[in-house]
Amino acid sequence: MFASSLNELLMWLQQHPLLALLFVFLVAFSESLIIVGLILPGAAFMVGFGALIALGALPAGPAVVAAILGAIAGDSLSYWLGGHYKQTLKTRWPFSAYPGLMNRGECFFHRHGGKSVMLGRFVGPLRPIVPAIAGMLGMSRSRFLLINVASACLWAPLYLLPGYLFGLSVDLASEFAGRFLLLLALITAAIWFMVFILRQLFLWLVPYTDRLFYHLLLWSRRHPLAGEIPAAIVNPEHREIRGLSLLALLLAASSGLLVFLYEAIHIPLVNNLGLLIQNAVLELHNPPFGMLMSALARLAEPTPALLSASITLLWLLLNERRRHKLLIGHLLAVPVFPLLLMLLPASQLRLFSPAAILALSLYGFLLIALVRDIPVRWHIHFYACGAALIMLLMFARFYLGQITLFQLFTELSLSIIWISALGIAYRRHSLARKPERPAYKLLFVLLLVLALYPLVQQPAPGPQATAVEHYVKMKKADWLRHGWQTLARYRHDLRDQYRFPMNLQWADSLTQIKQQLSRQGWQVVERNPGRYLNWLKPDAPITQLPVPPHVHEGRYETLAMMKYIDIENRILIIRLWPTAIQITNAAGKDTPLWLGTVSRLKPVIRFGIRYLQTTADFNPYPQLASLQQHYRIIAKHRRQNTDNWNGTVLLLFE
């Protein structure tokens, strides 16, 4: 579903090039427009456009021209606004909301003069500000236009280039790692976007926090009973134990009520949306990413979080514990809310895992507490990294099917509320304490522990390549008549172009298949990581080039065997995946059925890398004719016939 949607998007862009180019122009225009460029993640869009150019969905030349024209137009409009309103521009909304940024832009212009227009194009926060400053300070129109055009001609190709290179690598790697790269790109983009939103929200809220806390204090004094919780959090002179305990009880009760409402009020839209996204992610499953997600999911368990908290607690106790009494108290309070959730009936724990909330809460509070003594200008960067890590942990659990999308948001929301309350309470009550030397050593130790923990743990027993949970028995006659048509036709690649047909079905044990192929001169493909160095050797023998695995239904092939053809300088390769079908013969013997592909590999050189690429020839009969001594081979034909495959599917059995 997801791959087909991606293919439809690429096809739509190819069919509507003018609309696609207009969108490129508007993004480049908005990216260069004063203030708007601060909000719009234009750089991410430009990287995406570069990838689409590499994949053939956007024409390269017109796309670069559209980006250049958009950048010129955006800067020109910003320059006109600065020249028209002069110094009054800084007093108008929304420019008045960014006085510090406007002043920085003005200082930057005074320091570099006309060069600032060129330099500012490549300096993130100042990019949409400098042209307006140039107009505001009276830079000549002809000089600005000359520098504007020159900088845009440099900016557009440079910002499109990373995406273009990524798109080329995806096209190269679609042979074996397309799903991994696509999933990695999607997660990176999603986390980057979420961190970008949180960063903007943080920058927007910080100037108003003191005013907000002041109004909360006034409200808590007017409402002594209900105001106990906000007073405990924001009032430095108020003891926070009682208020935070009330908050933990309130959150636990609210969580139970949330579960009740969720079960009582069935919301099809929420469930269907979650299933839709989960199925899309499931379609992109692949072994290397599964290993990465399994490692990250282990960090969402209580053990590594409690280990990190214990190390921090020990460090605090060994370093003048009286000074750190407040931090120790708040750190010991973190598990209170998750422990209260554990007291709820097991039937009410469907929407969240108290263990995961405990881990997230500990990580979040440790981040807030340890960042306190680091220079303020670095706070937002540490918070952004922490938010990205927490989102990665949650996505890892979602990817592995441990939680649903609704559970993900529930756990994240409850954790954020609890972390925020504890973090604000600690920071407000520690206002009187002088900043200390940042505990960089402790931070390094904690990061080292979190990095090593998944490596030293015993890997979770995942499904083996040959393991199938439930087998379906099928009579041999039924398989030969019509059952063979029920199996997958293609191994879908990244762009869903049906490049790899499944042209082989083999009913026999894996051991027998391997033995019979070995007698015919086939060899098992070696998975030696050292062979990947041969990609860089132009004179390496073709048989020494690595044969990367292929992915089908989220798993690598169980068996891959190759045979070198000296005359053609090609490699024949057979890849087999398990199916959930067992073939029953007339004697009642059950034999596993394997689904696979027979294809040729040829050496190609691209970007200085010499690697094996699958050729466009998937007609399997000539390659396996020699196996007729031991197997019966029946050639079936699918209706679908393409230039590189005549629809032939070989059925092999004893």
Secondary structure, 3 states (H helix, E strand, C coil): CHHHHHHHHHHHHHHCHHHHHHHHHHHHHHHHCCCHHHHCCHHHHHHHHHHHHHCCCCCHHHHHHHHHHHHHHHHHHHHHHHHHHHHHHHHCCCHHHCHHHHHHHHHHHHHHCCHHHHHHCCCCCCCCCHHHHHHHCCCCHHHHHHHHHHHHHHHHHHHHHHHHHHHHHHHHHCCCCHHHHHHHHHHHHHHHHHHHHHHHHHHHHHHHHHHHHHHHHHHHHHCCCCCHHHHHHHCCCCCHHHHHHHHHHHHHHHHHHHHHHHHHCCCHHHHHHHHHHHHHHHHCCCHHHHHHHHHHHHHCCHHHHHHHHHHHHHHHHHCCCCCCHHHHHHHHHCCHHHHHHHCCCHHHCCCCCHHHHHHHHHHHHHHHHHHCCCCHHHHHHHHHHHHHHHHHHHHHHHHCCCCCHHHHHHHHHHHHHHHHHHHHHHHHHCCCCCCCCCCHHHHHHHHHHHHHHHHHCCCCCCCCCCCCCCCEEEEHHHHHHCHHHHCCCEECCCCCCCCEECCEEEECCHHHHHHHHHHCCCEECCCCHHHHHHHHCCCCCHHHCCCCCCEECCEECCEEEEEEECCCCEEEEEEEEEEEEEEECCCCCEEEEEEEEEEEEEEEEECCEEEEEECCCCCCHHHHHHHHHCCEEEEEECCCCECCECCEEEEEEC
